[in-house]
């Protein structure tokens, strides 16, 4: 699983990739992200696709605005440099195992 911490790495590793990538927008200060990250990493290790955790710790990080991320964690599938699917986190809750499983089931045809 990739770990991306700045916009330049995001450009190179996610937008510049020929492979579709399941991205978790996250922040280390977010308790919901910390809880969710273990489920995300377990799923990433059990699938042959590309997964990346993109950390938006800096409030000035342009990725917040570029992708209209209002709640972390948020999931997105990037394909050919654009978002092909998205699951926004729920304010005050984040995401859970069921939500990530549904998201991945929905995007499997694109990843396969």
N, CA, C and O atoms as a GROMACS GRO file, in nm:
protein
  448
    1UNK      N    1   0.084  -0.117   0.000
    1UNK     CA    2   0.000   0.000   0.000
    1UNK      C    3   0.089   0.124   0.000
    1UNK      O    4   0.184   0.134   0.077
    2UNK      N    5   0.056   0.216  -0.086
    2UNK     CA    6   0.130   0.342  -0.094
    2UNK      C    7   0.088   0.436   0.018
    2UNK      O    8  -0.027   0.434   0.062
    3UNK      N    9   0.180   0.518   0.063
    3UNK     CA   10   0.150   0.625   0.157
    3UNK      C   11   0.197   0.754   0.094
    3UNK      O   12   0.316   0.772   0.067
    4UNK      N   13   0.102   0.845   0.070
    4UNK     CA   14   0.129   0.970   0.000
    4UNK      C   15   0.106   1.085   0.096
    4UNK      O   16   0.002   1.093   0.162
    5UNK      N   17   0.205   1.175   0.105
    5UNK     CA   18   0.197   1.281   0.204
    5UNK      C   19   0.202   1.422   0.148
    5UNK      O   20   0.191   1.518   0.224
    6UNK      N   21   0.219   1.438   0.018
    6UNK     CA   22   0.223   1.573  -0.036
    6UNK      C   23   0.168   1.575  -0.179
    6UNK      O   24   0.160   1.471  -0.244
    7UNK      N   25   0.131   1.694  -0.228
    7UNK     CA   26   0.070   1.705  -0.361
    7UNK      C   27   0.160   1.655  -0.475
    7UNK      O   28   0.110   1.599  -0.573
    8UNK      N   29   0.291   1.674  -0.463
    8UNK     CA   30   0.380   1.627  -0.569
    8UNK      C   31   0.378   1.475  -0.578
    8UNK      O   32   0.372   1.419  -0.688
    9UNK      N   33   0.383   1.409  -0.464
    9UNK     CA   34   0.376   1.262  -0.463
    9UNK      C   35   0.240   1.215  -0.514
    9UNK      O   36   0.232   1.114  -0.583
   10UNK      N   37   0.132   1.287  -0.480
   10UNK     CA   38  -0.001   1.253  -0.529
   10UNK      C   39  -0.005   1.260  -0.682
   10UNK      O   40  -0.058   1.171  -0.748
   11UNK      N   41   0.052   1.365  -0.736
   11UNK     CA   42   0.056   1.382  -0.882
   11UNK      C   43   0.131   1.264  -0.946
   11UNK      O   44   0.084   1.206  -1.044
   12UNK      N   45   0.243   1.231  -0.890
   12UNK     CA   46   0.328   1.126  -0.945
   12UNK      C   47   0.268   0.986  -0.924
   12UNK      O   48   0.258   0.907  -1.019
   13UNK      N   49   0.228   0.955  -0.803
   13UNK     CA   50   0.189   0.818  -0.766
   13UNK      C   51   0.043   0.784  -0.799
   13UNK      O   52   0.012   0.669  -0.829
   14UNK      N   53  -0.045   0.882  -0.793
   14UNK     CA   54  -0.188   0.854  -0.815
   14UNK      C   55  -0.232   0.900  -0.954
   14UNK      O   56  -0.277   0.820  -1.035
   15UNK      N   57  -0.218   1.029  -0.980
   15UNK     CA   58  -0.263   1.081  -1.108
   15UNK      C   59  -0.179   1.031  -1.225
   15UNK      O   60  -0.230   1.014  -1.336
   16UNK      N   61  -0.050   1.009  -1.200
   16UNK     CA   62   0.040   0.964  -1.306
   16UNK      C   63   0.041   0.814  -1.328
   16UNK      O   64   0.110   0.766  -1.418
   17UNK      N   65  -0.032   0.741  -1.249
   17UNK     CA   66  -0.032   0.595  -1.260
   17UNK      C   67  -0.124   0.546  -1.372
   17UNK      O   68  -0.231   0.603  -1.395
   18UNK      N   69  -0.080   0.443  -1.439
   18UNK     CA   70  -0.164   0.379  -1.541
   18UNK      C   71  -0.262   0.281  -1.479
   18UNK      O   72  -0.361   0.242  -1.542
   19UNK      N   73  -0.235   0.241  -1.354
   19UNK     CA   74  -0.322   0.147  -1.285
   19UNK      C   75  -0.428   0.220  -1.203
   19UNK      O   76  -0.397   0.323  -1.142
   20UNK      N   77  -0.551   0.170  -1.200
   20UNK     CA   78  -0.651   0.229  -1.110
   20UNK      C   79  -0.604   0.214  -0.966
   20UNK      O   80  -0.539   0.115  -0.931
   21UNK      N   81  -0.636   0.312  -0.882
   21UNK     CA   82  -0.590   0.311  -0.743
   21UNK      C   83  -0.705   0.348  -0.651
   21UNK      O   84  -0.772   0.449  -0.672
   22UNK      N   85  -0.727   0.266  -0.548
   22UNK     CA   86  -0.824   0.297  -0.443
   22UNK      C   87  -0.750   0.384  -0.341
   22UNK      O   88  -0.650   0.343  -0.283
   23UNK      N   89  -0.803   0.504  -0.320
   23UNK     CA   90  -0.739   0.602  -0.234
   23UNK      C   91  -0.824   0.626  -0.110
   23UNK      O   92  -0.946   0.639  -0.118
   24UNK      N   93  -0.757   0.631   0.004
   24UNK     CA   94  -0.822   0.675   0.127
   24UNK      C   95  -0.761   0.811   0.161
   24UNK      O   96  -0.644   0.819   0.198
   25UNK      N   97  -0.841   0.918   0.150
   25UNK     CA   98  -0.797   1.048   0.200
   25UNK      C   99  -0.809   1.044   0.351
   25UNK      O  100  -0.914   1.009   0.404
   26UNK      N  101  -0.702   1.080   0.420
   26UNK     CA  102  -0.695   1.061   0.564
   26UNK      C  103  -0.615   1.174   0.628
   26UNK      O  104  -0.558   1.258   0.558
   27UNK      N  105  -0.611   1.176   0.760
   27UNK     CA  106  -0.527   1.269   0.835
   27UNK      C  107  -0.487   1.199   0.965
   27UNK      O  108  -0.569   1.130   1.027
   28UNK      N  109  -0.362   1.217   1.006
   28UNK     CA  110  -0.315   1.149   1.127
   28UNK      C  111  -0.385   1.200   1.252
   28UNK      O  112  -0.392   1.128   1.352
   29UNK      N  113  -0.436   1.323   1.251
   29UNK     CA  114  -0.504   1.380   1.367
   29UNK      C  115  -0.650   1.335   1.379
   29UNK      O  116  -0.716   1.367   1.478
   30UNK      N  117  -0.700   1.261   1.282
   30UNK     CA  118  -0.841   1.221   1.277
   30UNK      C  119  -0.861   1.086   1.347
   30UNK      O  120  -0.807   0.986   1.302
   31UNK      N  121  -0.938   1.082   1.458
   31UNK     CA  122  -0.960   0.954   1.527
   31UNK      C  123  -1.038   0.854   1.442
   31UNK      O  124  -1.016   0.733   1.455
   32UNK      N  125  -1.128   0.900   1.358
   32UNK     CA  126  -1.205   0.810   1.272
   32UNK      C  127  -1.114   0.747   1.166
   32UNK      O  128  -1.132   0.632   1.129
   33UNK      N  129  -1.015   0.824   1.119
   33UNK     CA  130  -0.919   0.772   1.021
   33UNK      C  131  -0.831   0.665   1.084
   33UNK      O  132  -0.806   0.561   1.023
   34UNK      N  133  -0.786   0.690   1.204
   34UNK     CA  134  -0.701   0.591   1.273
   34UNK      C  135  -0.778   0.461   1.293
   34UNK      O  136  -0.722   0.353   1.275
   35UNK      N  137  -0.904   0.470   1.330
   35UNK     CA  138  -0.986   0.350   1.350
   35UNK      C  139  -1.008   0.278   1.216
   35UNK      O  140  -1.002   0.155   1.210
   36UNK      N  141  -1.031   0.352   1.111
   36UNK     CA  142  -1.063   0.296   0.980
   36UNK      C  143  -0.940   0.242   0.909
   36UNK      O  144  -0.950   0.150   0.828
   37UNK      N  145  -0.824   0.299   0.936
   37UNK     CA  146  -0.703   0.264   0.862
   37UNK      C  147  -0.670   0.115   0.871
   37UNK      O  148  -0.626   0.056   0.772
   38UNK      N  149  -0.690   0.053   0.986
   38UNK     CA  150  -0.661  -0.090   0.999
   38UNK      C  151  -0.748  -0.173   0.903
   38UNK      O  152  -0.699  -0.268   0.841
   39UNK      N  153  -0.874  -0.138   0.890
   39UNK     CA  154  -0.963  -0.209   0.796
   39UNK      C  155  -0.918  -0.186   0.652
   39UNK      O  156  -0.918  -0.279   0.571
   40UNK      N  157  -0.879  -0.063   0.622
   40UNK     CA  158  -0.833  -0.030   0.487
   40UNK      C  159  -0.706  -0.108   0.454
   40UNK      O  160  -0.693  -0.163   0.344
   41UNK      N  161  -0.612  -0.112   0.547
   41UNK     CA  162  -0.487  -0.184   0.523
   41UNK      C  163  -0.510  -0.335   0.510
   41UNK      O  164  -0.445  -0.400   0.428
   42UNK      N  165  -0.601  -0.391   0.589
   42UNK     CA  166  -0.634  -0.533   0.578
   42UNK      C  167  -0.691  -0.564   0.440
   42UNK      O  168  -0.653  -0.662   0.376
   43UNK      N  169  -0.781  -0.479   0.394
   43UNK     CA  170  -0.840  -0.499   0.263
   43UNK      C  171  -0.733  -0.486   0.154
   43UNK      O  172  -0.730  -0.566   0.060
   44UNK      N  173  -0.647  -0.387   0.167
   44UNK     CA  174  -0.541  -0.366   0.068
   44UNK      C  175  -0.448  -0.487   0.059
   44UNK      O  176  -0.405  -0.525  -0.050
   45UNK      N  177  -0.418  -0.547   0.173
   45UNK     CA  178  -0.326  -0.662   0.172
   45UNK      C  179  -0.392  -0.789   0.118
   45UNK      O  180  -0.322  -0.884   0.083
   46UNK      N  181  -0.525  -0.790   0.110
   46UNK     CA  182  -0.594  -0.910   0.063
   46UNK      C  183  -0.638  -0.901  -0.083
   46UNK      O  184  -0.699  -0.994  -0.135
   47UNK      N  185  -0.607  -0.790  -0.148
   47UNK     CA  186  -0.649  -0.770  -0.287
   47UNK      C  187  -0.527  -0.740  -0.374
   47UNK      O  188  -0.427  -0.686  -0.325
   48UNK      N  189  -0.534  -0.773  -0.503
   48UNK     CA  190  -0.419  -0.750  -0.592
   48UNK      C  191  -0.412  -0.608  -0.650
   48UNK      O  192  -0.323  -0.581  -0.731
   49UNK      N  193  -0.500  -0.522  -0.613
   49UNK     CA  194  -0.505  -0.389  -0.674
   49UNK      C  195  -0.418  -0.289  -0.598
   49UNK      O  196  -0.364  -0.320  -0.492
   50UNK      N  197  -0.406  -0.169  -0.654
   50UNK     CA  198  -0.330  -0.062  -0.590
   50UNK      C  199  -0.417   0.010  -0.489
   50UNK      O  200  -0.530   0.048  -0.519
   51UNK      N  201  -0.365   0.029  -0.370
   51UNK     CA  202  -0.431   0.105  -0.265
   51UNK      C  203  -0.332   0.211  -0.216
   51UNK      O  204  -0.211   0.188  -0.214
   52UNK      N  205  -0.385   0.327  -0.178
   52UNK     CA  206  -0.299   0.433  -0.127
   52UNK      C  207  -0.370   0.509  -0.016
   52UNK      O  208  -0.489   0.538  -0.025
   53UNK      N  209  -0.294   0.541   0.088
   53UNK     CA  210  -0.342   0.631   0.192
   53UNK      C  211  -0.281   0.767   0.161
   53UNK      O  212  -0.159   0.782   0.155
   54UNK      N  213  -0.367   0.866   0.141
   54UNK     CA  214  -0.323   1.002   0.110
   54UNK      C  215  -0.350   1.088   0.232
   54UNK      O  216  -0.466   1.111   0.269
   55UNK      N  217  -0.244   1.135   0.295
   55UNK     CA  218  -0.255   1.209   0.421
   55UNK      C  219  -0.268   1.359   0.394
   55UNK      O  220  -0.183   1.418   0.327
   56UNK      N  221  -0.374   1.418   0.446
   56UNK     CA  222  -0.403   1.561   0.428
   56UNK      C  223  -0.382   1.635   0.560
   56UNK      O  224  -0.468   1.714   0.601
   57UNK      N  225  -0.270   1.609   0.626
   57UNK     CA  226  -0.246   1.667   0.758
   57UNK      C  227  -0.234   1.819   0.757
   57UNK      O  228  -0.275   1.884   0.853
   58UNK      N  229  -0.180   1.874   0.653
   58UNK     CA  230  -0.161   2.018   0.642
   58UNK      C  231  -0.291   2.083   0.593
   58UNK      O  232  -0.340   2.049   0.486
   59UNK      N  233  -0.346   2.175   0.671
   59UNK     CA  234  -0.472   2.240   0.631
   59UNK      C  235  -0.459   2.318   0.502
   59UNK      O  236  -0.558   2.346   0.435
   60UNK      N  237  -0.335   2.355   0.465
   60UNK     CA  238  -0.310   2.428   0.340
   60UNK      C  239  -0.287   2.335   0.221
   60UNK      O  240  -0.262   2.383   0.110
   61UNK      N  241  -0.295   2.206   0.242
   61UNK     CA  242  -0.274   2.111   0.133
   61UNK      C  243  -0.383   2.135   0.028
   61UNK      O  244  -0.502   2.128   0.059
   62UNK      N  245  -0.343   2.164  -0.096
   62UNK     CA  246  -0.443   2.194  -0.200
   62UNK      C  247  -0.534   2.077  -0.235
   62UNK      O  248  -0.639   2.097  -0.297
   63UNK      N  249  -0.496   1.955  -0.197
   63UNK     CA  250  -0.581   1.839  -0.229
   63UNK      C  251  -0.716   1.846  -0.159
   63UNK      O  252  -0.814   1.791  -0.209
   64UNK      N  253  -0.722   1.912  -0.043
   64UNK     CA  254  -0.852   1.933   0.024
   64UNK      C  255  -0.951   1.996  -0.073
   64UNK      O  256  -1.062   1.947  -0.091
   65UNK      N  257  -0.908   2.105  -0.135
   65UNK     CA  258  -0.995   2.179  -0.226
   65UNK      C  259  -1.004   2.114  -0.364
   65UNK      O  260  -1.111   2.109  -0.424
   66UNK      N  261  -0.891   2.065  -0.414
   66UNK     CA  262  -0.890   2.006  -0.548
   66UNK      C  263  -0.991   1.892  -0.561
   66UNK      O  264  -1.050   1.873  -0.667
   67UNK      N  265  -1.011   1.817  -0.453
   67UNK     CA  266  -1.102   1.702  -0.457
   67UNK      C  267  -1.221   1.718  -0.363
   67UNK      O  268  -1.290   1.621  -0.332
   68UNK      N  269  -1.244   1.841  -0.318
   68UNK     CA  270  -1.360   1.874  -0.234
   68UNK      C  271  -1.375   1.777  -0.117
   68UNK      O  272  -1.485   1.730  -0.088
   69UNK      N  273  -1.264   1.748  -0.051
   69UNK     CA  274  -1.267   1.659   0.065
   69UNK      C  275  -1.313   1.741   0.185
   69UNK      O  276  -1.244   1.833   0.229
   70UNK      N  277  -1.429   1.708   0.237
   70UNK     CA  278  -1.483   1.780   0.352
   70UNK      C  279  -1.477   1.697   0.479
   70UNK      O  280  -1.476   1.752   0.589
   71UNK      N  281  -1.473   1.564   0.464
   71UNK     CA  282  -1.470   1.473   0.579
   71UNK      C  283  -1.365   1.366   0.550
   71UNK      O  284  -1.361   1.309   0.441
   72UNK      N  285  -1.280   1.340   0.648
   72UNK     CA  286  -1.188   1.228   0.637
   72UNK      C  287  -1.226   1.124   0.740
   72UNK      O  288  -1.268   1.160   0.850
   73UNK      N  289  -1.215   0.996   0.709
   73UNK     CA  290  -1.166   0.943   0.582
   73UNK      C  291  -1.273   0.951   0.473
   73UNK      O  292  -1.393   0.946   0.498
   74UNK      N  293  -1.223   0.963   0.351
   74UNK     CA  294  -1.304   0.957   0.230
   74UNK      C  295  -1.234   0.862   0.134
   74UNK      O  296  -1.111   0.867   0.122
   75UNK      N  297  -1.308   0.777   0.066
   75UNK     CA  298  -1.253   0.685  -0.032
   75UNK      C  299  -1.279   0.736  -0.172
   75UNK      O  300  -1.381   0.799  -0.200
   76UNK      N  301  -1.184   0.708  -0.261
   76UNK     CA  302  -1.203   0.743  -0.402
   76UNK      C  303  -1.128   0.642  -0.487
   76UNK      O  304  -1.022   0.591  -0.447
   77UNK      N  305  -1.182   0.613  -0.602
   77UNK     CA  306  -1.113   0.532  -0.701
   77UNK      C  307  -1.064   0.626  -0.810
   77UNK      O  308  -1.144   0.694  -0.875
   78UNK      N  309  -0.934   0.630  -0.829
   78UNK     CA  310  -0.875   0.711  -0.935
   78UNK      C  311  -0.841   0.621  -1.052
   78UNK      O  312  -0.777   0.517  -1.036
   79UNK      N  313  -0.884   0.663  -1.168
   79UNK     CA  314  -0.856   0.590  -1.292
   79UNK      C  315  -0.826   0.693  -1.400
   79UNK      O  316  -0.904   0.786  -1.421
   80UNK      N  317  -0.714   0.676  -1.466
   80UNK     CA  318  -0.671   0.769  -1.572
   80UNK      C  319  -0.668   0.914  -1.523
   80UNK      O  320  -0.704   1.006  -1.596
   81UNK      N  321  -0.624   0.933  -1.398
   81UNK     CA  322  -0.605   1.068  -1.346
   81UNK      C  323  -0.730   1.138  -1.296
   81UNK      O  324  -0.724   1.256  -1.259
   82UNK      N  325  -0.844   1.069  -1.294
   82UNK     CA  326  -0.966   1.132  -1.245
   82UNK      C  327  -1.038   1.037  -1.149
   82UNK      O  328  -1.010   0.917  -1.143
   83UNK      N  329  -1.131   1.094  -1.074
   83UNK     CA  330  -1.210   1.012  -0.982
   83UNK      C  331  -1.318   0.939  -1.060
   83UNK      O  332  -1.401   1.001  -1.127
   84UNK      N  333  -1.317   0.807  -1.049
   84UNK     CA  334  -1.417   0.724  -1.116
   84UNK      C  335  -1.531   0.685  -1.022
   84UNK      O  336  -1.641   0.653  -1.066
   85UNK      N  337  -1.503   0.687  -0.891
   85UNK     CA  338  -1.604   0.655  -0.789
   85UNK      C  339  -1.557   0.716  -0.657
   85UNK      O  340  -1.438   0.742  -0.637
   86UNK      N  341  -1.654   0.738  -0.568
   86UNK     CA  342  -1.619   0.804  -0.442
   86UNK      C  343  -1.718   0.765  -0.333
   86UNK      O  344  -1.837   0.746  -0.358
   87UNK      N  345  -1.666   0.754  -0.210
   87UNK     CA  346  -1.748   0.731  -0.091
   87UNK      C  347  -1.700   0.829   0.015
   87UNK      O  348  -1.593   0.812   0.072
   88UNK      N  349  -1.779   0.932   0.040
   88UNK     CA  350  -1.741   1.032   0.140
   88UNK      C  351  -1.765   0.978   0.279
   88UNK      O  352  -1.861   0.905   0.305
   89UNK      N  353  -1.676   1.016   0.370
   89UNK     CA  354  -1.694   0.983   0.509
   89UNK      C  355  -1.814   1.057   0.566
   89UNK      O  356  -1.859   1.157   0.510
   90UNK      N  357  -1.864   1.009   0.678
   90UNK     CA  358  -1.978   1.069   0.745
   90UNK      C  359  -1.926   1.155   0.859
   90UNK      O  360  -1.850   1.106   0.943
   91UNK      N  361  -1.966   1.281   0.863
   91UNK     CA  362  -1.921   1.372   0.967
   91UNK      C  363  -1.953   1.316   1.105
   91UNK      O  364  -2.066   1.276   1.133
   92UNK      N  365  -1.852   1.313   1.191
   92UNK     CA  366  -1.869   1.262   1.326
   92UNK      C  367  -1.869   1.111   1.337
   92UNK      O  368  -1.889   1.056   1.445
   93UNK      N  369  -1.845   1.042   1.224
   93UNK     CA  370  -1.844   0.896   1.225
   93UNK      C  371  -1.731   0.838   1.141
   93UNK      O  372  -1.666   0.741   1.182
   94UNK      N  373  -1.706   0.895   1.024
   94UNK     CA  374  -1.604   0.841   0.934
   94UNK      C  375  -1.663   0.736   0.842
   94UNK      O  376  -1.767   0.759   0.780
   95UNK      N  377  -1.596   0.622   0.832
   95UNK     CA  378  -1.638   0.509   0.751
   95UNK      C  379  -1.619   0.382   0.833
   95UNK      O  380  -1.546   0.382   0.933
   96UNK      N  381  -1.683   0.273   0.791
   96UNK     CA  382  -1.665   0.147   0.862
   96UNK      C  383  -1.639   0.033   0.763
   96UNK      O  384  -1.636   0.055   0.642
   97UNK      N  385  -1.622  -0.088   0.816
   97UNK     CA  386  -1.592  -0.206   0.734
   97UNK      C  387  -1.697  -0.230   0.627
   97UNK      O  388  -1.665  -0.261   0.513
   98UNK      N  389  -1.822  -0.215   0.666
   98UNK     CA  390  -1.931  -0.238   0.570
   98UNK      C  391  -1.924  -0.139   0.455
   98UNK      O  392  -1.943  -0.177   0.339
   99UNK      N  393  -1.898  -0.013   0.486
   99UNK     CA  394  -1.891   0.090   0.381
   99UNK      C  395  -1.777   0.064   0.284
   99UNK      O  396  -1.793   0.079   0.163
  100UNK      N  397  -1.660   0.025   0.337
  100UNK     CA  398  -1.547  -0.002   0.246
  100UNK      C  399  -1.574  -0.127   0.162
  100UNK      O  400  -1.540  -0.130   0.044
  101UNK      N  401  -1.635  -0.228   0.221
  101UNK     CA  402  -1.668  -0.350   0.147
  101UNK      C  403  -1.765  -0.319   0.033
  101UNK      O  404  -1.747  -0.368  -0.079
  102UNK      N  405  -1.866  -0.238   0.060
  102UNK     CA  406  -1.961  -0.199  -0.045
  102UNK      C  407  -1.894  -0.117  -0.154
  102UNK      O  408  -1.921  -0.136  -0.272
  103UNK      N  409  -1.807  -0.026  -0.113
  103UNK     CA  410  -1.735   0.056  -0.211
  103UNK      C  411  -1.650  -0.031  -0.303
  103UNK      O  412  -1.654  -0.016  -0.425
  104UNK      N  413  -1.574  -0.123  -0.244
  104UNK     CA  414  -1.486  -0.207  -0.324
  104UNK      C  415  -1.567  -0.299  -0.414
  104UNK      O  416  -1.530  -0.318  -0.530
  105UNK      N  417  -1.677  -0.355  -0.366
  105UNK     CA  418  -1.763  -0.438  -0.452
  105UNK      C  419  -1.813  -0.357  -0.572
  105UNK      O  420  -1.820  -0.408  -0.683
  106UNK      N  421  -1.846  -0.231  -0.548
  106UNK     CA  422  -1.896  -0.147  -0.655
  106UNK      C  423  -1.791  -0.111  -0.760
  106UNK      O  424  -1.825  -0.088  -0.876
  107UNK      N  425  -1.664  -0.105  -0.720
  107UNK     CA  426  -1.559  -0.065  -0.815
  107UNK      C  427  -1.480  -0.183  -0.870
  107UNK      O  428  -1.393  -0.163  -0.955
  108UNK      N  429  -1.506  -0.304  -0.823
  108UNK     CA  430  -1.431  -0.422  -0.870
  108UNK      C  431  -1.427  -0.436  -1.022
  108UNK      O  432  -1.323  -0.472  -1.076
  109UNK      N  433  -1.536  -0.409  -1.093
  109UNK     CA  434  -1.528  -0.421  -1.239
  109UNK      C  435  -1.424  -0.328  -1.302
  109UNK      O  436  -1.362  -0.363  -1.403
  110UNK      N  437  -1.403  -0.213  -1.243
  110UNK     CA  438  -1.303  -0.120  -1.295
  110UNK      C  439  -1.162  -0.168  -1.261
  110UNK      O  440  -1.069  -0.150  -1.339
  111UNK      N  441  -1.148  -0.229  -1.144
  111UNK     CA  442  -1.016  -0.275  -1.098
  111UNK      C  443  -0.971  -0.404  -1.164
  111UNK      O  444  -0.851  -0.427  -1.180
  112UNK      N  445  -1.066  -0.488  -1.201
  112UNK     CA  446  -1.032  -0.620  -1.257
  112UNK      C  447  -0.975  -0.612  -1.396
  112UNK      O  448  -0.942  -0.714  -1.455
   0.00000   0.00000   0.00000
